[in-house]
Amino acid sequence: MNDLEGLLPEQIERISKVRERVIDSIGKNMDLYGITLSIGHLYGYMYFNQGPVTLDELSSTMGMSKTSMSTGVRTLLDLKMIDKVWGKGTRKDLFEVVPDWHQNFSDYFSIKWRKAVEGNMTALNKSLSEIQQMKQEYADEPDIGRLLLTDEAKIEEAIKYYRWLLKLIEALETGKIFELIPKE
């Protein structure tokens, strides 16, 4: 995992400082999205690595327990930010970064937003169904009828938003988003 081998101490120090700054920035950025700072740092370390790494190598490099590394790696795998890869002659699991940050962004938000949309759509549809049932029950009570119509309209607007969000998620998942906003 040491790609700095053979460099002069001053060169190692300068390159390490540059990398640490970027790794810290990655960690802080990922923390904004609900991923712990340490997992963000783990991704940053893996990003600068020159090939696949084992949990033992990560644990040694980052000074964290193998259990913590395993949890972090599992999170990054779930978010599709790293891949488990095969390595000739080793029985240990190897992991490497998916270096396409555009795809990482797309995968992360697709996963998170789809989960949120599904939960919210379930709640909205259930509430809409209950409102429609109450409209029938209280058809001859104008005050509650107006209130139910207002709530129904608000819920229908929310459903429209989530349908739109599903289209955005689909654009992220299919890569169509990059036709609208091209990668540099």
VOBA-1610 file (N, C-alpha, C; in pm, whole numbers, padded with zeros to 5 digits, always signed):
BEGIN
Met+00082-00119+00000Met+00000+00000+00000Met+00086+00125+00000Asn+00219+00110+00005Asn+00306+00227+00011Asn+00362+00259-00126Asp+00296+00347-00198Asp+00342+00387-00331Asp+00446+00499-00322Leu+00479+00541-00201Leu+00578+00647-00182Leu+00719+00590-00159Glu+00728+00458-00158Glu+00856+00392-00136Glu+00958+00437-00241Gly+01077+00466-00196Gly+01184+00505-00288Gly+01195+00656-00307Leu+01101+00731-00254Leu+01109+00876-00264Leu+01190+00933-00149Leu+01239+01053-00167Leu+01312+01121-00061Leu+01217+01161+00051Pro+01265+01168+00176Pro+01176+01203+00288Pro+01099+01334+00265Glu+01165+01433+00208Glu+01098+01561+00182Glu+00984+01543+00080Gln+01008+01461-00020Gln+00905+01435-00121Gln+00786+01361-00060Ile+00818+01262+00022Ile+00713+01185+00090Ile+00629+01278+00177Glu+00696+01365+00251Glu+00626+01456+00341Glu+00533+01550+00263Arg+00581+01605+00154Arg+00501+01699+00075Arg+00382+01630+00008Ile+00406+01514-00051Ile+00297+01440-00117Ile+00195+01395-00013Ser+00244+01347+00101Ser+00153+01302+00208Ser+00066+01418+00257Lys+00125+01536+00270Lys+00050+01653+00316Lys-00061+01688+00217Val-00029+01685+00089Val-00128+01714-00015Val-00242+01611-00009Arg-00206+01485+00001Arg-00306+01379+00005Arg-00393+01390+00130Glu-00330+01414+00244Glu-00405+01426+00369Glu-00507+01537+00361Arg-00472+01648+00298Arg-00565+01760+00282Arg-00687+01715+00200Val-00661+01644+00091Val-00772+01597+00006Val-00854+01492+00080Ile-00788+01400+00147Ile-00857+01295+00223Ile-00947+01356+00330Asp-00895+01458+00399Asp-00975+01526+00501Asp-01095+01596+00437Ser-01073+01657+00323Ser-01182+01723+00251Ser-01288+01623+00208Ile-01246+01508+00158Ile-01340+01402+00118Ile-01421+01357+00240Gly-01352+01336+00351Gly-01421+01294+00473Gly-01524+01394+00518Lys-01488+01523+00518Lys-01582+01627+00560Lys-01699+01637+00463Asn-01671+01624+00335Asn-01778+01630+00235Asn-01876+01515+00253Met-01823+01395+00272Met-01910+01279+00289Met-01989+01288+00420Asp-01929+01351+00521Asp-01998+01371+00648Asp-02124+01455+00629Leu-02120+01549+00535Leu-02238+01632+00505Leu-02353+01547+00453Tyr-02322+01433+00392Tyr-02424+01346+00335Tyr-02461+01230+00426Gly-02418+01238+00551Gly-02459+01136+00647Gly-02367+01016+00656Ile-02251+01024+00593Ile-02152+00918+00603Ile-02048+00966+00703Thr-02011+00881+00797Thr-01922+00926+00903Thr-01789+00975+00846Leu-01728+01065+00920Leu-01599+01121+00882Leu-01495+01011+00860Ser-01494+00912+00949Ser-01395+00804+00937Ser-01415+00722+00810Ile-01540+00699+00770Ile-01565+00626+00646Ile-01526+00712+00527Gly-01548+00842+00538Gly-01502+00934+00434Gly-01351+00931+00421His-01281+00928+00534His-01135+00918+00530His-01091+00785+00471Leu-01162+00679+00506Leu-01132+00546+00451Leu-01141+00551+00298Tyr-01248+00609+00248Tyr-01263+00621+00103Tyr-01146+00703+00045Gly-01112+00812+00112Gly-01001+00895+00064Gly-00869+00820+00058Tyr-00840+00742+00162Tyr-00717+00662+00161Tyr-00719+00562+00046Met-00833+00499+00028Met-00843+00400-00080Met-00833+00468-00216Tyr-00884+00589-00226Tyr-00880+00664-00352Tyr-00735+00686-00398Phe-00649+00717-00302Phe-00509+00743-00337Phe-00423+00617-00346Asn-00479+00505-00310Asn-00402+00381-00317Asn-00385+00338-00463Gln-00276+00273-00490Gln-00244+00234-00628Gln-00289+00092-00662Gly-00401+00050-00608Gly-00452-00083-00637Gly-00539-00133-00523Pro-00587-00256-00535Pro-00675-00312-00431Pro-00603-00329-00298Val-00680-00322-00189Val-00625-00337-00054Val-00709-00435+00027Thr-00646-00492+00128Thr-00716-00581+00221Thr-00759-00502+00344Leu-00846-00561+00424Leu-00885-00498+00550Leu-00765-00479+00641Asp-00675-00578+00642Asp-00555-00567+00725Asp-00470-00446+00685Glu-00453-00427+00554Glu-00373-00313+00507Glu-00441-00181+00545Leu-00570-00175+00528Leu-00643-00053+00564Leu-00633-00025+00713Ser-00651-00130+00793Ser-00644-00116+00937Ser-00508-00065+00981Ser-00403-00121+00922Ser-00267-00081+00954Ser-00240+00065+00912Thr-00281+00101+00792Thr-00256+00235+00740Thr-00331+00341+00817Met-00456+00312+00852Met-00539+00413+00916Met-00534+00407+01068Gly-00471+00303+01122Gly-00461+00291+01267Gly-00596+00265+01333Met-00683+00194+01263Met-00814+00162+01318Met-00829+00010+01325Ser-00925-00034+01405Ser-00946-00178+01421Ser-00999-00239+01291Lys-00975-00368+01278Lys-01023-00441+01162Lys-01177-00441+01159Thr-01238-00442+01277Thr-01384-00437+01286Thr-01436-00305+01229Ser-01372-00195+01267Ser-01411-00064+01215Ser-01392-00058+01065Met-01281-00115+01018Met-01255-00117+00874Met-01362-00199+00802Ser-01400-00310+00860Ser-01500-00397+00800Ser-01634-00323+00787Thr-01672-00252+00892Thr-01796-00175+00890Thr-01789-00066+00783Gly-01677+00005+00777Gly-01659+00110+00678Gly-01662+00057+00535Val-01593-00054+00515Val-01589-00115+00382Val-01729-00161+00342Arg-01802-00220+00434Arg-01938-00266+00405Arg-02027-00147+00364Thr-02013-00036+00434Thr-02090+00084+00400Thr-02055+00132+00260Leu-01927+00139+00229Leu-01883+00185+00097Leu-01926+00088-00014Leu-01927-00042+00017Leu-01977-00140-00080Leu-02126-00119-00105Asp-02202-00100+00003Asp-02346-00079-00010Asp-02379+00045-00093Leu-02293+00146-00082Leu-02313+00271-00156Leu-02252+00266-00296Lys-02195+00152-00330Lys-02133+00130-00462Lys-02015+00224-00488Met-01946+00263-00380Met-01831+00351-00394Met-01700+00275-00405Ile-01704+00148-00364Ile-01590+00059-00380Ile-01641-00075-00432Asp-01549-00151-00487Asp-01581-00285-00536Asp-01493-00388-00466Lys-01548-00507-00449Lys-01470-00621-00403Lys-01413-00683-00530Val-01282-00704-00531Val-01216-00754-00652Val-01139-00881-00621Trp-01110-00954-00726Trp-01034-01078-00714Trp-00886-01045-00727Gly-00804-01115-00648Gly-00660-01098-00657Gly-00592-01233-00665Lys-00509-01250-00765Lys-00439-01376-00786Lys-00348-01406-00667Gly-00360-01526-00616Gly-00271-01573-00510Gly-00305-01525-00370Thr-00421-01467-00350Thr-00458-01425-00215Thr-00595-01478-00178Arg-00608-01514-00053Arg-00737-01562-00004Arg-00815-01450+00063Lys-00747-01342+00091Lys-00812-01230+00159Lys-00895-01150+00059Asp-01002-01090+00112Asp-01085-01002+00029Asp-01006-00877-00006Leu-01017-00837-00131Leu-00953-00715-00179Leu-01060-00616-00220Phe-01031-00488-00194Phe-01127-00383-00225Phe-01056-00269-00296Glu-01128-00207-00392Glu-01072-00090-00456Glu-01183+00011-00484Val-01141+00135-00495Val-01233+00245-00517Val-01290+00242-00658Val-01417+00278-00669Val-01475+00309-00799Val-01437+00455-00822Pro-01346+00481-00916Pro-01288+00616-00926Pro-01377+00720-00995Asp-01493+00681-01044Asp-01582+00774-01113Asp-01670+00846-01011Trp-01632+00967-00976Trp-01705+01043-00875Trp-01845+01078-00922His-01861+01096-01052His-01995+01123-01105His-02087+01005-01077Gln-02036+00884-01101Gln-02116+00764-01077Gln-02139+00744-00928Asn-02038+00773-00847Asn-02054+00763-00702Asn-02167+00853-00654Phe-02168+00976-00704Phe-02273+01071-00669Phe-02409+01016-00711Ser-02417+00971-00835Ser-02544+00917-00887Ser-02593+00798-00805Asp-02503+00706-00777Asp-02540+00587-00700Asp-02585+00625-00559Tyr-02507+00711-00494Tyr-02538+00749-00356Tyr-02678+00809-00346Phe-02704+00910-00429Phe-02833+00977-00419Phe-02947+00891-00470Ser-02922+00809-00569Ser-03026+00718-00617Ser-03069+00624-00506Ile-02973+00567-00437Ile-03002+00472-00330Ile-03079+00542-00217Lys-03028+00656-00173Lys-03090+00728-00061Lys-03228+00783-00098Trp-03236+00847-00214Trp-03363+00908-00254Trp-03470+00802-00284Arg-03432+00692-00348Arg-03531+00590-00380Arg-03592+00535-00250Lys-03508+00511-00152Lys-03557+00460-00023Lys-03654+00561+00040Ala-03619+00688+00036Ala-03705+00792+00093Ala-03836+00803+00015Val-03828+00800-00117Val-03948+00811-00200Val-04043+00696-00172Glu-03990+00574-00165Glu-04076+00459-00141Glu-04149+00469-00008Gly-04078+00508+00096Gly-04141+00523+00227Gly-04244+00635+00229Asn-04210+00748+00169Asn-04302+00860+00168Asn-04424+00834+00080Met-04404+00770-00035Met-04518+00738-00122Met-04614+00641-00054Thr-04561+00547+00020Thr-04646+00454+00094Thr-04733+00530+00194Ala-04670+00620+00270Ala-04745+00698+00369Ala-04847+00789+00302Leu-04807+00855+00194Leu-04899+00946+00125Leu-05018+00871+00065Asn-04992+00759+00000Asn-05101+00681-00061Asn-05197+00626+00045Lys-05143+00583+00156Lys-05228+00534+00265Lys-05315+00647+00319Ser-05254+00764+00337Ser-05329+00879+00388Ser-05435+00924+00288Leu-05399+00923+00160Leu-05494+00962+00056Leu-05614+00866+00054Ser-05588+00740+00069Ser-05694+00640+00073Ser-05786+00664+00193Glu-05727+00696+00307Glu-05807+00722+00427Glu-05891+00849+00412Ile-05832+00951+00347Ile-05907+01075+00324Ile-06026+01046+00233Gln-06006+00968+00128Gln-06115+00936+00036Gln-06226+00858+00108Gln-06186+00772+00199Gln-06284+00698+00278Gln-06362+00793+00370Met-06291+00887+00433Met-06358+00983+00522Met-06449+01077+00444Lys-06410+01111+00321Lys-06496+01196+00238Lys-06632+01130+00215Gln-06629+00999+00198Gln-06755+00927+00179Gln-06834+00920+00311Glu-06763+00894+00420Glu-06827+00884+00551Glu-06894+01015+00592Tyr-06824+01126+00564Tyr-06871+01258+00610Tyr-06921+01344+00494Ala-06979+01279+00394Ala-07025+01350+00274Ala-07125+01460+00305Asp-07202+01446+00411Asp-07305+01546+00443Asp-07259+01645+00551Glu-07126+01651+00577Glu-07072+01747+00675Glu-06974+01839+00602Pro-07020+01959+00562Pro-06939+02048+00477Pro-06807+02095+00541Asp-06803+02118+00670Asp-06680+02168+00733Asp-06566+02066+00721Ile-06594+01943+00759Ile-06490+01839+00749Ile-06462+01807+00602Gly-06564+01819+00518Gly-06545+01795+00374Gly-06444+01892+00314Arg-06455+02022+00350Arg-06359+02123+00300Arg-06218+02092+00351Leu-06209+02057+00477Leu-06079+02025+00535Leu-06016+01905+00464Leu-06097+01802+00438Leu-06047+01683+00370Leu-06004+01714+00226Leu-06078+01801+00158Leu-06041+01841+00021Leu-05907+01915+00020Thr-05888+02002+00118Thr-05762+02077+00129Thr-05646+01981+00154Asp-05663+01890+00247Asp-05557+01793+00277Asp-05531+01702+00157Glu-05637+01662+00090Glu-05623+01576-00027Glu-05540+01646-00136Ala-05567+01774-00158Ala-05492+01850-00259Ala-05343+01860-00220Lys-05316+01882-00094Lys-05176+01891-00047Lys-05104+01758-00067Ile-05171+01651-00034Ile-05110+01517-00050Ile-05089+01486-00198Glu-05183+01523-00282Glu-05167+01499-00426Glu-05049+01579-00482Glu-05027+01700-00432Glu-04910+01779-00473Glu-04781+01710-00430Ala-04780+01657-00309Ala-04662+01585-00260Ala-04636+01462-00347Ile-04740+01392-00386Ile-04725+01273-00471Ile-04666+01313-00607Lys-04712+01425-00662Lys-04654+01475-00788Lys-04505+01501-00773Tyr-04466+01560-00660Tyr-04323+01585-00634Tyr-04245+01454-00633Tyr-04296+01354-00563Tyr-04223+01227-00553Tyr-04219+01154-00687Arg-04322+01170-00770Arg-04316+01113-00905Arg-04206+01182-00986Trp-04195+01314-00969Trp-04087+01389-01036Trp-03951+01342-00985Leu-03941+01325-00854Leu-03815+01279-00796Leu-03777+01141-00848Leu-03875+01055-00869Leu-03847+00923-00928Leu-03789+00938-01069Lys-03836+01035-01144Lys-03780+01060-01278Lys-03635+01107-01267Leu-03608+01191-01169Leu-03470+01236-01147Leu-03381+01117-01108Ile-03432+01032-01020Ile-03357+00912-00980Ile-03329+00825-01101Glu-03429+00807-01186Glu-03411+00727-01307Glu-03305+00790-01399Ala-03306+00922-01409Ala-03206+00991-01490Ala-03066+00970-01433Leu-03054+00966-01301Leu-02925+00938-01238Leu-02883+00793-01263Glu-02977+00701-01247Glu-02945+00559-01261Glu-02911+00520-01404Thr-02977+00582-01501Thr-02953+00547-01641Thr-02840+00627-01704Gly-02798+00732-01636Gly-02693+00818-01691Gly-02747+00930-01779Lys-02880+00939-01796Lys-02939+01044-01878Lys-02909+01183-01822Ile-02884+01189-01692Ile-02851+01317-01629Ile-02729+01381-01695Phe-02638+01295-01745Phe-02515+01346-01804Phe-02536+01399-01946Glu-02652+01372-02002Glu-02688+01435-02129Glu-02729+01580-02105Leu-02794+01603-01990Leu-02836+01738-01953Leu-02720+01819-01894Ile-02643+01752-01811Ile-02528+01816-01746Ile-02407+01726-01773Pro-02334+01751-01882Pro-02224+01662-01919Pro-02110+01662-01816Lys-02046+01548-01806Lys-01924+01537-01725Lys-01813+01619-01792Glu-01725+01671-01712Glu-01610+01744-01769Glu-01497+01648-01798
//
